[in-house]
Amino acid sequence: MTTTPRRARAPRQSDVARLAGVSQSAVSRVIGGDTDAARIPEATVRRIQDAIKELGYVPNPTARKLRTGRNRLLGVHTFEAVFPRAREDFYFEFLLGIEERAEEIDHDLVLFTSTGGSDGRRRVYRDGVNRLNVADGAVLLGVAADRAELARLEADGYPFVHIGRREVPGTRITCVVPDYESAAAAIVDRLADLGHERIGYLRAGIEEESYADRRRGYESAVARRGLRDVSPASPGLEEGRLDAAWLDAVATGEVTAVVADAEWLAHPLADGLADRGLTVPRDVSVAVLEGVAPDAPVRWDCLQIPRREVGRLAIDTLVGMLDEPGEPVADVLVECVVVEGETVAAPPAGPSGDTRGSTV
């Protein structure tokens, strides 16, 4: 009869203490970084570190959390499939910034991605238990954030930061937010400075905080600069087409510049204008309120989100919450960059038009 060899058990703190010739409490304090308070001699610390290396001992983070309340693990929870499949992925730079900053301050990351139900939606709580509790706190991101779970996390006192503004009735959520509002206003100001007086806003029809921020920035700047807003009555694309009556009005000179929520709205806009004999930006200027890839076929004037910086600031904000529990933490607004492309120019001079700028 053959017997299955028993797997060697992982080394324990007691093994380290025995090899180093010290007490187990001394090993625990060295692992926890509490050498100054315990006044452990430097030579003893070195013996313990050498024993840890020789045995290949790896501290148990869960046990350490029970003892100290902190285990230097930070969670990253995504409410949807956001793990990057390519460098062009929207979330790639956020995650890169999160990883860089956590590494710089000697924290490890735990990525939470599993679903919590048959509907495939990702959830924080499963069977009533907060799955993020293994980490000291967490950075949350994703468009499909579950507001009820955010409210429950806040009520439970679990430290977390959300990338992107999220409004939850009766609950204040700490967020690191790209400043879409100021960037949208800056784009309107640039159009006004170039001489545009009649502009329109093309909405994606998405009722989400980031899009509301863009619209608020646009509206405030239009009012402040005394511009005439000539926007289509209905948002986005209707049955794959833009509002034909509104495009006809643009063709007659009712609108000289358009600000679009998203790049995917700008392309059919340019096509609709071309069908009416208009070109961008010679006849109509177009700006986009989101980032555009450097290798995009059209270099739209746009805003750029500093996504890596947002990720880094999310980690700093979270660690600040952990260092000073119970202290109120203000949202962090991160300035967006307005990028000049090839789709904004001064308005036509008159009925004969103006040939400044390139066309798409």
C-alpha positions in Angstrom: 0.0 0.0 0.0 1.3 3.4 -0.9 0.9 6.4 1.2 0.6 10.0 0.1 3.4 12.1 1.6 2.2 14.7 4.0 2.7 18.3 2.7 5.1 20.2 4.8 3.3 22.9 6.9 4.1 26.5 6.3 6.6 28.0 8.8 5.0 29.8 11.7 6.1 32.7 14.0 7.0 30.2 16.6 9.5 28.6 14.2 11.1 32.0 13.5 11.3 32.7 17.2 13.0 29.3 17.9 15.5 29.8 15.1 16.3 33.4 16.1 16.5 32.5 19.8 13.9 35.1 20.8 10.4 35.3 22.1 7.4 34.9 19.7 6.2 38.4 20.8 9.5 39.9 19.7 9.0 38.3 16.3 5.4 39.6 16.1 6.6 43.2 17.0 9.3 43.1 14.3 6.9 41.9 11.7 4.5 44.6 12.7 7.2 47.3 12.5 6.9 48.1 16.2 10.7 47.8 17.0 11.1 51.4 18.4 8.3 51.1 20.9 9.5 47.7 22.0 13.2 48.9 22.1 14.3 45.7 20.4 18.1 45.8 19.8 19.1 46.2 16.1 21.1 43.0 16.3 18.0 41.1 17.5 16.0 42.6 14.7 18.6 41.4 12.2 18.5 37.8 13.6 14.7 37.8 13.3 14.9 39.1 9.7 17.5 36.5 8.8 15.4 33.7 10.3 12.3 34.9 8.4 14.3 34.8 5.2 15.9 31.4 5.9 12.5 29.8 6.7 10.6 31.6 4.0 8.1 32.7 6.5 5.2 34.8 5.1 3.0 36.7 7.7 -0.7 35.9 7.8 -2.4 39.2 6.9 -5.7 38.2 8.4 -4.2 37.4 11.7 -2.2 40.6 11.7 -5.3 42.6 11.0 -7.0 41.0 14.1 -4.1 42.1 16.2 -3.3 45.6 14.9 -6.5 46.6 13.0 -4.4 47.3 9.9 -2.8 44.8 7.5 -1.6 47.2 4.7 -3.9 45.6 2.2 -6.0 47.9 0.1 -8.9 46.6 -1.9 -9.9 47.5 -5.5 -13.5 46.6 -6.3 -15.0 47.0 -9.7 -18.8 47.0 -10.2 -18.3 45.7 -13.8 -15.7 44.0 -16.0 -13.0 46.7 -16.0 -9.8 44.7 -16.0 -7.9 46.1 -19.0 -7.8 44.1 -22.1 -5.5 46.7 -23.8 -3.6 49.9 -23.0 -6.5 51.7 -24.7 -9.0 50.5 -22.2 -10.7 53.4 -20.3 -9.7 51.9 -16.9 -6.1 51.0 -17.7 -4.6 54.3 -16.5 -6.8 54.4 -13.3 -5.5 51.0 -12.3 -2.0 51.8 -13.2 -2.1 54.9 -10.9 -3.6 52.8 -8.1 -0.9 50.2 -8.4 2.0 52.7 -8.6 0.9 54.7 -5.6 0.1 51.6 -3.4 3.6 50.2 -4.2 5.3 53.5 -3.4 3.7 53.6 0.1 4.3 49.9 0.8 0.8 48.6 0.6 -0.5 45.5 -1.3 -3.6 45.4 -3.4 -6.4 42.9 -3.5 -8.6 42.9 -6.6 -12.3 42.0 -6.0 -14.1 41.0 -9.2 -16.5 38.1 -8.6 -20.2 38.4 -9.0 -22.7 38.0 -6.2 -25.8 36.7 -7.9 -27.4 34.9 -10.9 -27.9 38.3 -12.7 -24.1 38.6 -13.2 -23.8 41.9 -11.4 -20.8 42.4 -9.2 -21.6 43.0 -5.5 -19.7 43.9 -2.4 -22.0 41.9 0.0 -22.6 38.2 -0.4 -24.8 36.4 2.1 -24.9 39.5 4.1 -21.1 39.6 4.5 -18.9 42.5 3.2 -16.3 40.7 1.0 -14.0 43.7 1.2 -13.3 43.2 4.9 -10.1 41.3 4.3 -8.6 44.7 3.2 -8.2 47.8 5.4 -10.2 49.8 2.9 -11.0 49.9 -0.8 -11.1 51.9 -3.9 -14.3 51.4 -5.9 -14.8 52.1 -9.6 -17.0 51.3 -12.5 -20.1 53.0 -14.1 -22.6 50.4 -12.7 -22.0 51.3 -9.0 -24.7 49.8 -6.8 -26.0 52.8 -4.8 -27.6 50.6 -2.1 -24.3 48.9 -1.5 -22.5 52.2 -1.3 -25.0 53.4 1.3 -24.6 50.1 3.3 -20.8 50.3 3.2 -20.9 53.9 4.5 -23.4 52.9 7.2 -21.2 50.0 8.3 -18.2 52.4 8.7 -16.1 50.6 6.1 -13.5 53.0 4.6 -13.8 53.4 0.9 -13.2 55.9 -1.9 -15.1 56.0 -5.2 -13.5 57.1 -8.4 -16.0 59.3 -10.0 -18.8 61.3 -8.3 -21.7 59.2 -7.0 -24.7 60.6 -5.3 -26.6 58.5 -2.9 -29.7 60.0 -1.1 -29.1 60.4 2.6 -25.5 59.3 2.3 -22.3 61.1 1.7 -19.8 59.2 -0.4 -16.1 60.2 -0.5 -15.1 60.5 -4.2 -12.1 61.4 -6.3 -13.7 63.2 -9.2 -12.4 64.4 -12.6 -13.5 68.1 -12.8 -15.7 67.7 -15.9 -17.6 70.9 -15.0 -14.7 73.3 -15.1 -13.3 71.6 -18.3 -16.6 71.9 -20.1 -16.8 75.6 -19.1 -13.3 76.1 -20.3 -14.2 74.7 -23.7 -17.2 77.0 -24.0 -15.0 79.9 -23.0 -12.6 79.1 -25.8 -15.4 79.0 -28.3 -16.7 82.3 -27.0 -13.2 83.8 -27.2 -13.0 82.7 -30.9 -16.2 84.6 -31.6 -18.9 81.9 -31.4 -22.2 83.3 -30.1 -24.7 80.5 -31.1 -23.7 77.0 -29.9 -25.5 73.8 -29.3 -25.0 70.9 -26.9 -25.3 67.3 -28.1 -26.3 65.0 -25.2 -25.5 61.3 -25.0 -28.8 60.7 -23.1 -26.9 59.1 -20.2 -28.2 60.1 -16.8 -25.1 59.8 -14.7 -23.2 62.2 -12.5 -20.2 62.7 -14.8 -22.5 63.7 -17.7 -24.5 66.0 -15.4 -21.3 67.7 -14.4 -20.4 68.2 -18.1 -23.8 69.7 -18.8 -23.7 72.0 -15.7 -20.3 73.3 -16.9 -21.6 74.0 -20.3 -24.8 75.7 -19.1 -23.0 77.9 -16.6 -20.5 79.1 -19.1 -23.2 79.8 -21.8 -25.1 81.9 -19.3 -21.9 83.7 -18.0 -20.7 84.6 -21.5 -24.2 85.6 -22.7 -24.2 83.1 -25.5 -27.3 81.7 -27.3 -27.9 78.0 -26.6 -29.4 76.3 -29.7 -29.4 72.6 -28.7 -31.5 69.8 -30.2 -34.6 69.0 -28.3 -33.9 65.3 -28.0 -30.6 63.8 -26.8 -28.2 61.7 -28.8 -29.2 59.5 -31.7 -32.7 58.6 -32.5 -32.8 55.4 -34.5 -29.2 55.8 -35.4 -29.6 59.4 -36.7 -29.3 62.9 -35.3 -32.3 65.3 -35.2 -32.6 66.2 -38.9 -34.5 69.4 -38.2 -31.8 70.6 -35.9 -29.1 69.7 -38.5 -31.0 71.7 -41.0 -31.0 74.7 -38.6 -27.2 74.3 -38.2 -26.9 74.3 -42.0 -28.7 77.7 -42.2 -26.2 79.2 -39.7 -28.3 78.9 -36.6 -25.4 77.2 -34.8 -21.7 77.8 -35.4 -20.3 75.5 -32.7 -21.4 72.2 -31.1 -20.2 70.7 -27.9 -20.8 66.9 -27.7 -20.9 64.7 -24.6 -19.0 61.9 -26.3 -16.9 61.2 -29.3 -19.3 58.6 -30.7 -21.8 61.5 -31.2 -19.3 63.7 -33.0 -18.8 61.4 -36.0 -22.5 61.2 -37.0 -22.6 64.9 -36.4 -19.8 65.5 -38.9 -21.4 63.1 -41.4 -24.8 64.9 -41.1 -23.1 68.2 -41.6 -21.2 66.9 -44.7 -24.6 65.7 -46.2 -25.6 69.4 -46.0 -22.5 70.7 -47.6 -20.8 71.8 -44.3 -17.4 71.0 -43.1 -15.7 70.9 -39.6 -14.3 73.3 -38.5 -14.7 75.7 -41.5 -18.4 76.0 -41.1 -19.1 74.5 -37.7 -16.7 73.9 -34.8 -17.0 70.7 -32.8 -15.6 69.9 -29.3 -15.9 66.7 -27.4 -16.2 66.4 -23.6 -14.2 63.2 -23.2 -10.7 62.0 -23.9 -9.8 61.0 -27.5 -7.1 58.5 -28.3 -3.9 60.0 -29.8 -4.2 57.8 -32.8 -7.9 58.5 -33.4 -8.9 59.2 -37.1 -10.0 62.7 -36.1 -8.2 64.9 -33.7 -11.2 66.4 -32.0 -10.8 69.3 -29.6 -11.5 67.6 -26.3 -10.9 67.3 -22.6 -8.4 64.8 -21.2 -8.9 63.0 -17.9 -5.7 62.6 -15.9 -6.6 59.0 -15.1 -3.3 57.9 -13.6 -3.3 60.9 -11.3 -6.9 60.1 -10.3 -5.9 56.5 -9.4 -2.9 57.8 -7.3 -5.0 60.3 -5.5 -7.7 57.7 -4.7 -5.0 55.7 -2.8 -3.8 58.8 -1.0 -7.3 59.7 0.0 -8.1 56.2 1.2 -4.9 55.9 3.3 -5.7 59.3 4.8 -9.1 58.0 5.9 -7.4 55.0 7.5 -4.8 57.2 9.3 -7.4 59.5 10.7 -10.6 57.4 11.2 -13.7 59.4 11.8 -12.4 62.6 10.3 -14.5 64.1 7.6 -12.9 63.8 4.1 -13.7 66.2 1.3 -14.1 65.1 -2.3 -11.0 65.5 -4.3 -11.4 67.4 -7.6 -8.8 66.6 -10.3 -8.4 69.1 -13.0 -9.0 67.9 -16.6 -6.8 69.2 -19.4 -8.4 70.9 -22.4 -6.7 69.5 -25.5 -6.7 71.6 -28.7 -7.2 69.5 -31.8 -8.3 70.2 -35.4 -12.0 70.7 -35.0 -12.4 74.2 -33.5 -11.9 77.4 -35.3 -13.3 80.9 -35.5 -16.9 81.1 -37.0 -17.4 81.9 -40.7 -17.0 85.5 -41.4 -20.3 85.9 -43.4 -22.4 84.4 -46.1 -19.4 83.6 -48.2 -17.9 81.6 -45.4 -14.3 81.2 -44.2 -11.7 78.7 -45.2 -9.7 78.6 -42.0 -8.9 75.3 -40.5 -8.9 71.7 -41.8 -11.9 69.6 -42.7 -13.0 66.1 -41.7 
